[in-house]
Amino acid sequence: MASRRQVRYSPLPDDEKDDYDGVGETHDPRFEYRPGAFDQIPWKSVALALFLLFLGSLLLFLSFFILTGHMGGEKSQGYGLLALGILAFLPGFYETRIAYYAWRGAKGYRFASIPSY
């Protein structure tokens, strides 16, 4: 097999300026620490998690009633509601559980673990 060592590589041009002068550091607000930053409650995210939890629970109950024959409907409708209920229930339960444990002050749970919208 032939070697391709004759290929010349050139560095790519720098698009970003390097503001580091070796003496001081640049200020990046993304990494700024504020003491109360981890304690802020993301209300929109908590509301979305509760909505998904209740919607998923409702869809799971409806699918259960359809599949057991207590409600009218075909089996395929019950399976569709079951799939949608699982897809809505799981993230809602997960985020609600994190918010609840952070509210209770359990070790290892913080509101910063929940993405804010």
Disulfide bonds with the S-S distance in Angstrom:
none
